[in-house]
Structure formats: C-alpha cells, structure tokens
C-alpha cells in the first residue's frame, strides 16, 4: 500500500478507489470440521483431510478419502464453491493457517476437525487464492497462533485477522491475472515432467546399450567394460572443523552437509562456509569442480555435481573422476545404480553407512 492512501503501488489503471480494511469476522463466518473415531474412516462419503489442503492440487471428489458420515453431518459440514479451508493445527508454524479454496460444490463431502471452514459471499474465488497468502495476512495468522506440541489457531483468532479489499470487480481482475499465471506454471511443470520421463527413457536405453552412439565417422564406439570406481575415480570423504574456534568459520570456502543435497543437479553455494585455516586444521578436503558429491550416511545416495571448488562434512564419500577416464555427468546419471549398490554394501551400528573402501569396490 502507498503511504498516503490505501491503494496498492501496482494496480490496473481503470481502478482508483481505496482498498477498505476488514476483519475476517466482518465478511464471513467460521466453522470447525468434523471429528470422528478411527473406525469411521475408509468407507462412506468423501472427506477432505489435512493433506488435501497441504498439497498443491485442486480439491476434487475423485481424490478424496472416505468417512462414514450422517445426513445431518453432511449438511452441517458441507463444502460449497468459494469456501476457504484454513489449517487449524500444524507441526511447523509455517503450516498453520494455510488455505485451500473450494472451486466447485463438493456433494456429500465433509471436512476434518483439523480444518476450519471460512464462508463468505463478497470475495472473488481467484482473489481469495492469493489474498490469504500475502505477507500481511500470514504474519497476522502466525502471530495469533499458539504453540505447544503443535502450532494451532482457532476461530476467534482468525476472526481478528484484517485484510484490505478492493471492490469485487478489481478482485476478479486481480484473481484472474494470478489464475492465468498459475495455469502457465502448471503447463511448464507438465512439460518438465514429460522431459523427465523422456530423459529416464533415454537413460534406460543407453545404459542397457539398446541405444548406441557412433563417432563422427559413423563407426561404432568400443564395447562397454566393467570397472571398479577406484579405477576411474578417487573417492574422498569430508570433515568438520572444530565449532569451538570461530576462526575456522564464516570464510569463503563452501562446506556442504547432506541436507543441502538432492534438489539440484549442480551446486556452488553452501549454507555454511569455512576459512583456509579451518580447512587446514580439519579432515575436510577441497574438492575440484566436477566432483560428484555422494551422501554416505542415512539418506544415502543423494548426489550433486560441484560447479565450484568446495568441501563437505564427513557425511559424504564424493567421487572425483579421473581425467580422460570418467565424465562427471555420466557417473551422476548413474545415481540410482550407485545408491542401490551403496545401500547394499553399507554397514553401520546404528544406521546404514558406506565407507570409502566400499565405494571404491563398486562396479559400474
């Protein structure tokens, strides 16, 4: 909002009116969901649970679980187009009060007691999808929540949440804009999924040698051979500088831990950094660009390729390809095979762990 009036800094040019401030109590009503014993689940009528709100999918009847509900319950806890479901209880504070908007009437459907239904008539559906996720609203919800074993929020607290609203015409235009953007994201994600499937298909054919490439002269490449990792790569573990010495930390050398690995093909920036002194005074090793990081403990077999010289803690047995013998992305593409082999040979008293020597003996 601008400093001088209650209008957004960016808006469609045809709208000039100020946005008005309302509490949710003023514009709608709340109702907690249904509570049933465990024997009621598994058959009966559709039931919206916590996970249906947490996941990023549209709520549809075909995806819902079932619960044994009465006619009275289905009337009292019904879900109509435009209803908003708030998460009442979450393990993490960031999850409390997250919402999902019901986009179509859900016949004979009830919702969980871990959810709170908000019903109103003066908010555009697509506008609601974004309005309850703004920084202002989220801060209020989290500040009004209480924490014990879980983080919880109740109806009385939600009623106090304040939100600025334009007239319905502007709501609809804003909501439609974000709806189109969401649809574009969905289409791009579908394309990405198709590419991932295509990649897996090619990998299957290539590594089974069903599909073979030829050189620039059209000749077949030599037959594949089986090698131990130690013959084509160096396996290097990691280490941790003493946390009691501040001079070892907050330097300019990357220091990766296993929790940072698994979401990206290439990594070049770690959450924690160490100094040159920290590197010298620990068993951490500076790994070259092209190293394939390989987690060696619980959560074994997560991989990423270094695009910058870095170090790791002791939860890795990283693969440094030998020049002209192994390509980084080739061995990275074999992550699934390496993971299966490492899990099979790994041993630990309290959890599975693969050692450097065991990694070296893996055949590919």
C-alpha positions as CSV (number, residue, x, y, z in Angstrom):
1,X,0.0,0.0,0.0
2,X,1.1,3.6,-0.6
3,X,2.0,5.9,2.3
4,X,-0.7,8.4,1.6
5,X,-3.7,6.3,0.8
6,X,-4.9,2.7,1.0
7,X,-4.2,1.8,-2.6
8,X,-1.6,-0.7,-4.0
9,X,1.5,0.6,-5.6
10,X,0.8,-1.6,-8.7
11,X,-2.7,-1.9,-10.0
12,X,-4.8,-1.9,-13.1
13,X,-5.2,1.6,-14.4
14,X,-9.0,1.7,-14.6
15,X,-9.3,1.3,-10.8
16,X,-8.9,4.3,-8.5
17,X,-10.9,3.6,-5.3
18,X,-9.1,2.9,-2.0
19,X,-9.0,-0.6,-0.6
20,X,-11.0,-0.9,2.6
21,X,-9.8,-2.7,5.7
22,X,-12.0,-5.5,7.2
23,X,-11.6,-8.2,9.8
24,X,-12.5,-11.7,8.6
25,X,-15.3,-11.6,11.3
26,X,-16.9,-8.8,9.3
27,X,-17.0,-10.5,6.0
28,X,-17.7,-14.2,6.7
29,X,-18.2,-16.9,9.3
30,X,-16.1,-19.8,10.5
31,X,-16.9,-23.4,11.4
32,X,-14.6,-26.2,12.7
33,X,-14.6,-29.5,10.9
34,X,-15.9,-32.9,11.9
35,X,-14.3,-35.2,14.4
36,X,-14.8,-39.0,14.1
37,X,-13.3,-42.1,15.7
38,X,-10.8,-44.2,13.7
39,X,-13.4,-46.9,12.8
40,X,-15.4,-44.3,10.8
41,X,-12.7,-43.9,8.1
42,X,-12.2,-45.9,4.9
43,X,-15.8,-46.2,3.7
44,X,-18.8,-43.9,3.2
45,X,-18.7,-40.4,1.8
46,X,-16.0,-38.0,0.6
47,X,-13.8,-36.4,3.3
48,X,-11.3,-33.6,3.0
49,X,-8.3,-34.1,5.3
50,X,-5.2,-32.1,6.2
51,X,-3.1,-33.4,3.4
52,X,-5.7,-32.3,0.8
53,X,-5.1,-28.7,1.9
54,X,-1.3,-29.0,2.3
55,X,-0.7,-30.4,-1.2
56,X,-0.7,-28.1,-4.2
57,X,-3.5,-29.8,-6.0
58,X,-7.1,-28.7,-6.6
59,X,-9.5,-30.5,-4.3
60,X,-11.6,-32.9,-6.4
61,X,-14.0,-35.6,-5.3
62,X,-12.1,-38.4,-7.2
63,X,-9.0,-37.8,-5.0
64,X,-10.7,-37.8,-1.6
65,X,-10.7,-40.4,1.1
66,X,-14.0,-41.7,2.6
67,X,-15.7,-41.4,6.0
68,X,-18.9,-42.7,7.5
69,X,-21.0,-39.5,7.9
70,X,-24.7,-39.0,8.6
71,X,-27.1,-36.9,6.6
72,X,-27.1,-34.3,9.4
73,X,-23.2,-34.2,9.4
74,X,-23.1,-33.8,5.6
75,X,-25.4,-30.8,5.8
76,X,-23.6,-29.2,8.8
77,X,-20.1,-29.7,7.5
78,X,-20.8,-29.3,3.7
79,X,-18.4,-27.6,1.3
80,X,-19.6,-25.2,-1.4
81,X,-17.9,-23.4,-4.2
82,X,-16.0,-20.4,-2.7
83,X,-15.5,-21.9,0.8
84,X,-12.0,-21.5,2.1
85,X,-10.4,-24.1,4.4
86,X,-7.8,-23.0,6.9
87,X,-5.4,-25.4,8.5
88,X,-6.1,-25.3,12.3
89,X,-3.1,-27.3,13.5
90,X,0.4,-27.8,12.1
91,X,3.7,-29.3,13.3
92,X,5.5,-26.3,11.9
93,X,4.4,-22.7,12.5
94,X,4.8,-22.1,8.7
95,X,1.9,-24.5,8.1
96,X,-0.7,-23.1,10.4
97,X,-3.5,-21.1,8.7
98,X,-2.5,-22.2,5.2
99,X,-5.6,-22.2,3.0
100,X,-7.2,-24.0,0.1
101,X,-10.2,-22.6,-1.8
102,X,-13.0,-24.9,-2.9
103,X,-13.6,-24.3,-6.6
104,X,-16.8,-26.4,-7.0
105,X,-19.6,-27.6,-4.8
106,X,-18.5,-30.9,-3.3
107,X,-21.6,-33.1,-3.0
108,X,-22.0,-35.1,0.3
109,X,-18.5,-34.1,1.4
110,X,-17.3,-33.2,4.9
111,X,-14.0,-31.9,6.2
112,X,-11.6,-32.7,9.0
113,X,-11.6,-31.3,12.5
114,X,-8.0,-30.1,11.9
115,X,-9.5,-27.6,9.4
116,X,-11.7,-24.5,9.8
117,X,-14.2,-23.5,7.1
118,X,-14.5,-19.8,6.2
119,X,-17.6,-19.0,4.2
120,X,-18.3,-15.6,2.7
121,X,-20.0,-14.1,-0.4
122,X,-18.1,-10.9,-1.1
123,X,-14.7,-12.3,-2.2
124,X,-13.9,-13.4,-5.7
125,X,-12.7,-17.1,-5.7
126,X,-9.4,-16.5,-7.6
127,X,-8.7,-13.4,-5.4
128,X,-9.0,-15.5,-2.3
129,X,-6.4,-17.9,-3.6
130,X,-3.8,-15.2,-3.3
131,X,-5.2,-12.8,-0.7
132,X,-4.8,-15.3,2.2
133,X,-1.1,-15.9,1.2
134,X,0.1,-12.3,1.4
135,X,2.8,-11.4,3.8
136,X,0.5,-9.2,5.8
137,X,-2.1,-11.9,6.4
138,X,0.4,-14.7,7.0
139,X,2.2,-12.6,9.7
140,X,-1.1,-12.0,11.5
141,X,-2.1,-15.6,11.4
142,X,1.2,-16.8,12.8
143,X,1.2,-14.1,15.5
144,X,-2.3,-15.0,16.6
145,X,-1.4,-18.7,16.8
146,X,-0.4,-20.7,19.9
147,X,2.3,-23.2,20.2
148,X,2.6,-26.4,22.4
149,X,3.4,-29.7,20.7
150,X,1.9,-28.2,17.5
151,X,1.2,-24.7,16.3
152,X,-2.6,-24.0,16.5
153,X,-5.1,-21.3,15.6
154,X,-8.8,-21.1,16.4
155,X,-11.8,-19.4,15.1
156,X,-11.6,-16.4,17.5
157,X,-8.0,-15.7,16.4
158,X,-8.9,-16.0,12.7
159,X,-11.8,-13.6,13.1
160,X,-9.3,-10.9,14.2
161,X,-7.2,-11.2,11.0
162,X,-7.5,-8.0,9.0
163,X,-7.4,-7.8,5.2
164,X,-7.6,-4.9,2.7
165,X,-10.1,-5.5,-0.1
166,X,-11.0,-3.7,-3.3
167,X,-14.4,-3.8,-4.9
168,X,-15.4,-7.1,-6.4
169,X,-14.6,-6.0,-10.0
170,X,-11.0,-5.3,-9.1
171,X,-10.8,-8.5,-7.1
172,X,-11.9,-10.5,-10.1
173,X,-9.3,-8.9,-12.4
174,X,-6.5,-9.5,-9.9
175,X,-7.6,-13.0,-9.3
176,X,-7.9,-13.8,-13.0
177,X,-4.3,-12.5,-13.5
178,X,-2.9,-14.8,-10.9
179,X,-5.0,-17.7,-12.1
180,X,-3.5,-17.3,-15.6
181,X,0.0,-17.2,-14.1
182,X,-0.8,-20.4,-12.1
183,X,-2.0,-22.1,-15.2
184,X,1.1,-21.1,-17.1
185,X,3.2,-22.6,-14.3
186,X,1.2,-25.8,-14.4
187,X,1.8,-26.1,-18.2
188,X,5.5,-25.6,-17.7
189,X,5.6,-28.2,-15.0
190,X,3.8,-30.6,-17.2
191,X,6.4,-30.0,-20.0
192,X,9.1,-30.5,-17.4
193,X,7.6,-33.8,-16.3
194,X,7.4,-35.0,-19.9
195,X,11.1,-34.1,-20.4
196,X,12.0,-36.0,-17.2
197,X,10.2,-39.1,-18.5
198,X,11.9,-38.8,-21.8
199,X,15.3,-38.5,-20.0
200,X,14.6,-41.6,-18.0
201,X,13.6,-43.5,-21.2
202,X,16.9,-42.5,-22.9
203,X,18.9,-43.4,-19.8
204,X,17.3,-46.8,-19.7
205,X,18.1,-47.5,-23.3
206,X,21.6,-46.0,-23.2
207,X,22.8,-47.8,-20.0
208,X,21.3,-51.1,-21.3
209,X,23.2,-50.4,-24.5
210,X,20.0,-50.7,-26.5
211,X,20.8,-47.3,-27.9
212,X,24.4,-46.7,-29.0
213,X,26.0,-43.6,-30.5
214,X,28.5,-43.5,-33.3
215,X,31.6,-41.4,-33.8
216,X,32.0,-38.6,-36.3
217,X,33.0,-41.1,-39.0
218,X,29.9,-43.3,-38.4
219,X,31.8,-46.0,-36.6
220,X,30.7,-47.9,-33.5
221,X,32.4,-47.0,-30.2
222,X,34.2,-49.8,-28.4
223,X,32.2,-52.2,-26.3
224,X,31.5,-51.0,-22.7
225,X,33.6,-52.5,-20.0
226,X,33.0,-53.1,-16.3
227,X,35.2,-51.0,-13.9
228,X,35.6,-50.5,-10.2
229,X,35.1,-47.0,-9.1
230,X,38.6,-46.8,-7.7
231,X,40.0,-47.5,-11.3
232,X,38.2,-44.5,-12.8
233,X,37.8,-42.1,-9.9
234,X,39.1,-41.0,-6.5
235,X,36.8,-41.4,-3.5
236,X,37.2,-38.6,-1.0
237,X,35.5,-38.1,2.4
238,X,34.9,-34.9,4.3
239,X,35.4,-33.4,7.7
240,X,34.2,-30.7,10.1
241,X,36.4,-28.0,11.6
242,X,36.0,-27.5,15.4
243,X,33.0,-25.4,16.1
244,X,34.7,-24.1,19.2
245,X,37.1,-22.0,17.1
246,X,35.4,-19.1,15.4
247,X,38.5,-18.5,13.1
248,X,37.6,-21.7,11.3
249,X,34.2,-20.5,10.2
250,X,32.5,-17.8,8.1
251,X,35.2,-17.8,5.5
252,X,34.8,-18.1,1.7
253,X,35.1,-21.8,1.2
254,X,31.9,-23.8,0.6
255,X,31.2,-26.6,3.2
256,X,28.3,-28.8,2.3
257,X,26.2,-31.0,4.5
258,X,23.9,-33.8,3.3
259,X,20.7,-31.9,3.9
260,X,21.7,-29.5,1.2
261,X,22.0,-32.1,-1.5
262,X,19.3,-33.8,-3.6
263,X,17.2,-31.0,-5.2
264,X,19.7,-29.7,-7.8
265,X,22.0,-31.2,-10.4
266,X,24.7,-28.6,-9.8
267,X,25.7,-26.8,-6.6
268,X,28.0,-23.9,-6.0
269,X,26.9,-22.3,-2.7
270,X,26.6,-23.9,0.7
271,X,24.7,-22.7,3.8
272,X,27.9,-22.7,5.9
273,X,31.4,-21.5,4.9
274,X,34.8,-22.3,6.4
275,X,38.1,-20.5,6.3
276,X,41.5,-21.5,4.9
277,X,42.6,-22.2,8.5
278,X,39.5,-24.3,9.1
279,X,40.4,-26.3,6.0
280,X,44.0,-26.9,7.1
281,X,43.0,-27.8,10.7
282,X,40.4,-30.4,9.8
283,X,40.0,-33.5,7.7
284,X,37.8,-31.6,5.2
285,X,39.3,-31.7,1.6
286,X,39.0,-29.1,-1.1
287,X,37.2,-30.9,-4.0
288,X,37.6,-29.8,-7.6
289,X,34.9,-28.6,-10.0
290,X,33.2,-31.6,-11.5
291,X,33.3,-33.7,-8.3
292,X,30.1,-35.7,-7.8
293,X,29.0,-35.3,-4.1
294,X,27.6,-38.5,-2.8
295,X,26.0,-38.7,0.7
296,X,27.2,-41.8,2.5
297,X,25.1,-42.0,5.6
298,X,21.3,-42.2,6.4
299,X,19.8,-40.6,3.4
300,X,22.5,-42.5,1.5
301,X,23.0,-41.8,-2.2
302,X,21.9,-38.2,-2.7
303,X,24.1,-36.6,-5.4
304,X,25.0,-33.3,-7.0
305,X,27.9,-32.0,-9.2
306,X,30.2,-29.3,-7.9
307,X,30.4,-26.2,-10.2
308,X,32.8,-24.5,-7.7
309,X,35.6,-25.8,-5.6
310,X,34.1,-26.9,-2.2
311,X,34.4,-29.0,0.9
312,X,32.0,-31.3,2.7
313,X,31.4,-32.7,6.2
314,X,32.0,-36.3,6.9
315,X,28.6,-37.4,5.6
316,X,30.0,-37.8,2.1
317,X,32.1,-40.2,0.1
318,X,32.5,-38.0,-3.0
319,X,33.5,-39.1,-6.5
320,X,36.3,-37.2,-8.2
321,X,36.5,-38.5,-11.8
322,X,40.0,-39.3,-13.2
323,X,40.8,-37.2,-16.2
324,X,40.0,-38.9,-19.6
325,X,38.6,-41.9,-17.8
326,X,35.2,-40.7,-16.4
327,X,32.8,-37.9,-17.2
328,X,31.1,-36.2,-14.2
329,X,27.7,-36.1,-15.7
330,X,27.9,-39.7,-16.9
331,X,28.6,-41.0,-13.4
332,X,26.0,-38.6,-12.0
333,X,23.4,-40.1,-14.4
334,X,24.1,-43.4,-12.7
335,X,22.9,-42.1,-9.3
336,X,20.2,-44.8,-8.9
337,X,22.6,-47.6,-9.5
338,X,25.2,-46.2,-7.2
339,X,22.6,-45.7,-4.5
340,X,21.4,-49.3,-4.7
341,X,25.0,-50.6,-4.6
342,X,26.0,-48.4,-1.7
343,X,22.9,-49.3,0.3
344,X,23.6,-53.0,-0.3
345,X,27.2,-52.9,0.9
346,X,26.8,-50.1,3.6
347,X,27.0,-51.1,7.2
348,X,26.6,-49.2,10.5
349,X,25.9,-50.0,14.1
350,X,23.0,-47.5,14.3
351,X,22.4,-46.5,10.7
352,X,23.5,-47.5,7.2
353,X,26.8,-46.0,6.1
354,X,29.0,-46.7,3.2
355,X,32.8,-46.3,3.6
356,X,35.4,-45.1,1.1
357,X,36.8,-48.6,0.6
358,X,33.3,-50.0,0.0
359,X,32.6,-47.2,-2.6
360,X,35.9,-47.9,-4.3
361,X,34.9,-51.6,-4.9
362,X,31.5,-50.7,-6.5
363,X,31.4,-51.9,-10.1
364,X,29.8,-50.0,-12.9
